[in-house]
Amino acid sequence: MNIHILSNNNHKISQAYGVLLKDEGIALRHSCVNDLPIGRSVYETLRIVNAIKHFEKHGEVCPVNWKPGQDAINVE
């Protein structure tokens, strides 16, 4: 069994994607586990990163299939 593991100890990846919150000492994150025969989508990963960034900036929840520029949901 080959299992790929990614480490970000130096925070370069989270900084490059703009998801590191230095003041809070955390990086925004999402976890997804795919079964081997299920395809992966770089576009979906980027959509999730953008949705997390949108939530942090605007406090709005992003619905399914949301893309930057589309309406999000105000939960207040």
N, C-alpha and C positions, 0 to 999 in steps of 0.2 A: 504494500500500500504506500503510495507516494502522497504525502501531505505537505502542501506548501504553507509556510509560515512567514509572515511579514513582521519585521520589527521596526519601530519608529522611535528608538531611544533618543536620538538626537533631534527629534521634532522637525526634521527637514521636510518630510512628506506632509505633515499637518500644516506647516507654514506655507508650503508651496500651494496647497489647496485653499488656504485662507480659513481653516477651521480651528486653528489653535487660539484659545482664549488665554493669553499670557497672564492677564490680571487674575483670572480665576484658577489658573494652573491646570486647565483641562483642555482636551480637544473634543469637539463635537464628534459623534461617531454613530455608526449604524452597523449592525451585524447581520449577515446573511449567510446561510449555509446552503449550498446547492449539491444535490446528488450528482454524481459523475455524468450520467447521461443527459442531464438538463443543461441547456446552453446558458451562457453568461452574456450579459450585455453591458458594454462599457457605457453606452448611452443611458441605461437605467442607473448605473452607479453615479454618473455625473448628474442625473436628474435628482437623485436622492441628496447628493452634496448640495446642490443648488436649493433644494427645498429646505434643508436644515439651515442654510445661510439665510434664506428668506424668513423663516420663522424667527431666527435670532434677531434679525434687523427690524421686522415689522410686527412680530407677535401673532402672525396669522398662520393658521393651519393650512397646509397644502393638500387638496383632495387627490384622489387617485388620478394618475396620468398627468398631474400638474406639470407645467413647464414655465420657465421664467417669462414674465410678461402677462401670464394669465391671471384671472382673479383667484384669490385665496379666500379662506373663511376666517372672519373676525370672530374670535371666541369670547370677547368681552361682553 
